[in-house]
Amino acid sequence: MVKSFQEDALFELHFWLQILGDHSRFIHDSLAPSEIENIKISNTFIEKFDQLLTASEQQLEEQQLLTLLQNAKIASEEIRTFKLQLIQEQLIGNIKISLPPSFINHMVNEVEEAIRLFSYLEKGQIAPAVHPLHHDLLWLLDAAGHAGAIDANLDRVEKPLHEKSRKFTKEWEDFYLKAIELAGFLRTNIMKFPALEKFHNDVHLEMTIFQVFLHELEEMELNKEALGTFTALMADHMAREESYYLMKLAETAGTPSPSSNPTKPRTTA
């Protein structure tokens, strides 16, 4: 089903503004109390993305929608700069923050995708279609980071959960390496071939299983049943991103559409 410009724009706004608001929260909660200025900045981003998200949920005229998209792009560019500054400080050991550089780097990758989309939408244009491997190279690396973060933030006594998260980490890393090779094959100008179709079917199946694992983790965290520092919001955030990835694969690779909603309201507990 072909989306109208307004439907496409609102979908991307609802997804990305909430994701970037999550990123702001993760950064805020990971900063040491002594990082006063960075805490203030992250608080500002939380408020900014929450306000933009609320605005996107109102009834909007065409010009209001375009203005909102422009503001969303500006805010996205600003938080990209902030994230890179955090990584810069981490690389020289000049900041106290518990999020590792690779985790923040993946958040930079994500906001750059949001900026790419907003760059078209703010002009009243739907972003041109991309090859499904574009999404694979972004979201498979991200999924590997998700599984690795789960493993790193669970208490050491949660052995079965550690085993599952490590298994997923290995699988997503393997899929990502395969995606890099498959992307190289596109230089032949053959954009579709049986091995690529099988690859996406395999990714779809494994991602669906991973989503079930994330929902189980979210429930366990909400009910305080799993020990560790992994949060329900983190699980919910990851599940929304995996749902978005599956939706993009459905649009570009013809895999089944996910039953989950990538724009569902965030878990607040």
NORGI-V901842 format. One line per field, one symbol per residue. phi: phi as a letter, one per 40 degrees, with the letter a starting at -180 (. if undefined). psi: psi as a letter, one per 40 degrees, with the letter a starting at -180 (. if undefined). Layout:
# NORGI-V901842
phi=???
psi=???
This chain:
# NORGI-V901842
phi=.cccdcccccccccccccccccdccccdccccdccdcccccccccdcccccccccccccbcdcccccccccccccccccccccccccdcccbgbabacccdcccccccdccccccdcccccccgbcdccbcdcdcdccccccccccccccdcbcccccdcccccccccdcccccccccccccccccccgccbadccccdccccdcccccccccccccdcccccfcbcibcbcccccdcccccccdccccccbbgccccccbcbcdccbc
psi=hhiiddddddddddddddddddddddddeeiidegddddddddddddddddddddeeihhiddddddddddddddddddddddddddddddeffihiehidddddddddddddddddddddeeehhhiiiidddddddddddddddddddddeiieegddddddddddddddddddddddddddeeeeehehidddddddddddddddddddddddddddddefehiaehidddddddddddddddddddddeeiiiieiheeiiihe.
